Amino acid sequence: MGSTADATSSNAPDSNSPEQPSLKRVMGPGLLLLFIVGDILGTGIYALTGKVANQVGGAVWLPFLVAFVVAIITAFSYLELVTKFPKAAGAALYTHKAFGVHFLTYMVAFAVMCSGITSASTASRAFAANFVEAFDLDFSTGIGITLLGLGFMTLVGLVNFRGVSESVKTNVVLTCVELSGLLIIIMIGLWALGVGDGDFSRVATFDTGDRSALGAVVAGTALAFFAMVGFEDSVNMAEECKEPSRIFPKVLLTGLIITGCIYVFVSITAIALVPVSELGEGDTPLLKVVQAGAPGFPIGIFAFITMFAVANTALINMLMASRLLYGMSREGVLPPPLGKVHATRRTPYVAIVFTTILAFGLITFVGEVPELGGTTALLLLGVFTIVNITVLVLRKQPVEHKHFRVPTIFPIIGALTCGFLVTPFADRPAVQYQIAGVLLGIGVVLWAGTVLVNKRLGKSGPQIDPEKLAEHE
């Protein structure tokens, strides 16, 4: 989930300068499709398949399918907004244009930033679990996994500090690696089906405990939605696409359909080859699928593919989080120290340290993949609820150029479904609300502190410009 340009590591002109050039439109349909698929693929399906199975039993594919439907409905809203306002600022820009409330705009941006940290923390735990399998270490839970996760996040922080510039070509390579692991799972499933191995009858069974089947699917969807996030980040590439109003709709929808189909096929294969009780244990469900369906396949190779996929997720999200925090500081809505740039590396080192410390806290005191992944989904579902509402509000602001227009019923359904999945009625564990509350509470404290400091200095209150915020990222 997430992609960002490391603007601070270059000698680009001042973003506030009138001479600031526009971004070069270099992405055609093919590269944009690879970017979108690569952005969605990652930690979610690699780490959470077993946890979703714990919610519903053998019908593990159903929550992924429902999550896909919810995501594609919201994607329609993003399509209208990104073709109407093709600026690299995303949800914060749409919120600001719709409501003009600086604090609300700030909280949307801060929630997106927090989702990057929780997503990266999820990836660090999954990385640690696969590292144990790849090197056949003796521990798989407890302090060992936590220490490995902290070590991995430290490495991510150091790479982030050194300066990493995301490029389309790099994304193509990473996408191919992530995709290869999932295609291996699907091929194993097809082989098992062909030779009569596995129990494909399990895909139609529910094991929901005290819950109803509907309640279990809703709870599973609230968690599985983490696997679908990432499509919203493609709006940040709008200014670098050729004819975004024309190509964006078909490419984004195609990318979502491809990833949705992959997730359903992978989850069906997983449950056919590995019983729910085994699939739901630990944080390496797909490794178990490979071991069960292709015992001769070098498990270490697949573990490394998984590690590569989740490492990419972690790095991209920590890059996004630190740059977004830096951008908000430069806009004057967060304390000035968070906007400091290292003299040599030209990276926002204070923001990097701050976001890395938050990730350390999540890995140490939360640790569990489903809670961190669920919190990521919770934060973004809240953002998506607002985005669906902004579509309807911004209908009052016409633009001169042609753009995609979603049927009105879609954003209404999107707002209702995303909003419902945010509430406790989705049977979301209380700890996810607690994690999100603490993170957003930190944002409120930082905002309030900035207001007080500005008052003492005789400055005006915090004013956030989402378009400039995107330039800082």
HUPE-V222486 format. One record per backbone hydrogen bond with DSSP energy under -0.5 kcal/mol. CO is the residue of the C=O (numbers start at 0). NH is the residue of the N-H. Records with the same first field share a line. If there is no record, write none. Layout:
CO: NH, NH
//
This chain:
3: 165
4: 6
5: 8
6: 9
13: 16
16: 19
23: 25
25: 27
26: 241
27: 31
28: 32
29: 33
30: 34
31: 35
32: 36
33: 37
34: 38
35: 39
36: 40
41: 45
42: 46
43: 47
44: 48
45: 285
47: 51
48: 52
49: 53
50: 54
51: 54, 55
52: 56
55: 58, 206
57: 59
58: 61, 62
59: 63
60: 64
61: 65
62: 66
63: 67
64: 68
65: 69
66: 70
67: 71
68: 72
69: 73
70: 74
71: 75
72: 76
73: 77
74: 78
75: 79
76: 80
77: 81
78: 82
79: 83
80: 84
84: 86
86: 88, 89
88: 91
89: 92, 93
90: 94
91: 95
92: 96
93: 97
94: 98, 99
95: 99
99: 101
100: 104
101: 105
102: 106
103: 107
104: 108
105: 109
106: 110
107: 111
108: 112
109: 113
110: 114
111: 115
112: 116
113: 117
114: 118
115: 119
116: 120
117: 121
118: 122
119: 123
120: 124
121: 125
122: 126
123: 127
124: 128
125: 129
126: 130
127: 131
128: 132
129: 133
130: 134
131: 136
132: 135
140: 143
141: 145
142: 146
143: 147
144: 148
145: 149
146: 150
147: 151
148: 152
149: 153
150: 154
151: 155
152: 156
153: 157
154: 158
155: 159
156: 160
157: 161
158: 162
163: 165
166: 170
167: 171
168: 172
169: 173
170: 174
171: 175
172: 176
173: 177
174: 178
175: 179
176: 180
177: 181
178: 182
179: 183
180: 184
181: 185
182: 186
183: 187
184: 188
185: 189
186: 190
187: 191
188: 192
189: 193
190: 194
191: 195, 196
198: 201
199: 202
200: 203
201: 204
204: 58
207: 210
211: 215
212: 216
213: 217
214: 218
215: 219
216: 220
217: 221
218: 222
219: 223
220: 224
222: 225
223: 226
224: 227, 228
227: 230
229: 232
230: 233
231: 234
232: 235
233: 236
234: 237
236: 239
237: 240
239: 25, 26
240: 242, 243
242: 245, 246
243: 247
246: 250
247: 251
248: 252
249: 253
250: 254
251: 255
252: 256
253: 257
254: 258
255: 259
256: 260
257: 261
258: 262
259: 263
260: 264
261: 265
262: 266
263: 267
264: 268
265: 269
266: 270
267: 271
268: 272
269: 273
271: 198
274: 277, 278
275: 279
277: 280
283: 287
284: 288
285: 289
286: 290
287: 291
288: 292
289: 293
293: 296
296: 298
297: 300, 301
298: 302
299: 303
300: 304
301: 305
302: 306
303: 307
304: 308
305: 309
306: 310
307: 311
308: 312
309: 313
310: 314
311: 315
312: 316
313: 317
314: 318
315: 319
316: 320
317: 321
318: 322
319: 323
320: 324
321: 325
322: 326
323: 327
324: 328
325: 329
326: 330
327: 332, 333
328: 331
334: 337
335: 338
336: 339
339: 349
341: 345
346: 341, 348
347: 351
348: 352
349: 353
350: 354
351: 355
352: 356
353: 357
354: 358
355: 359
356: 360
357: 361
358: 362
359: 363
360: 364
361: 365, 366
365: 367
367: 371
368: 372
369: 373
370: 374
371: 375
372: 376
373: 377
374: 378
375: 379
376: 380
377: 381
378: 382
379: 383
380: 384
381: 385
382: 386
383: 387
384: 388
385: 389
386: 390
387: 391
388: 392
389: 393
391: 394
392: 395
393: 396
395: 397
406: 409, 410
407: 411
408: 412
409: 413
410: 414
411: 415
412: 416
413: 417
414: 418
415: 419
416: 420
417: 421
418: 421, 422
419: 422
422: 425
423: 426
428: 431, 432
429: 433
430: 434
431: 435
432: 436
433: 437
434: 438
435: 439
436: 440
437: 441
438: 442
439: 443
440: 444
441: 445
442: 446
443: 447
444: 448
445: 449
446: 450
447: 451
448: 452
449: 453
450: 454
451: 455
452: 456
453: 458
454: 457
463: 465
464: 468
465: 469
466: 470
467: 471
468: 472
//
